[in-house]
Amino acid sequence: MKCIILFLISIALFIVPFVSWGGDLECTFASSSTEEGVLIAWVTDVRKTTQFGERIKDKTMQVERFRPLAILSGSSIKETLGATIYKGQSFWPVLSPGSKPLKLVAVSSFLDRMGEDHCVYSGTLEKKDLPNWTLLSSVPLPGVFRKPTQKDRDEFYRLNTTCVKQGDYPAGQKPPCVRPILLAISDINKNGKPEYWATEPYIWDTGLTVWENTGTLNQLLQVCVGCSD
């Protein structure tokens, strides 16, 4: 009996790694009907990352600068992986909804094993020189977003005193700390309280956070796709 038990244990230990590998996420694209609402995306820094998917193993690749962030539906906003993006899809800068739309000329996805396994979806816009942190929407949204005023900036920085020393540096040579950058103002829930769309610096990356000013900053959304820390 003891020999049988040991034999079964050895078989289980042999099988488990293959079961685990076979359970990898499939980073496939989905129909747009699976997510109702307007897709919010932005143009961000490109991070080189190592992926260990079945199609490409042990290779370092660059991720396109276009990154999906969130789905805006009515008065709610939630994070999205961005699996519904597709080649030829149009996007508008949220601060210039009347401008000519920009099209995605390519889309891609991969399985990122940095931290918890997760899919990363990204794309390449036909206009490649957009500044970092440009916010985009999958339909034009006139009247939803506006450019921050100096008064908005003063109030935001009064409430948010974050300052992060980013990157690696030699001992004794710390770089200047990086403050968030206020990108846009909205009032999606129409309660008269401004919502601040701003970058959020981390040690190795930069994410996006949306805060509502309720006298203090109430976090509505925090996204940092592919963050290394």
Summary of the structure (lengths in Angstrom):
residues: 229
radius of gyration: 21.3
end to end distance: 48.8
largest distance: 78.6
contacts: 625
relative contact order: 0.15
helix: 15%
strand: 38%
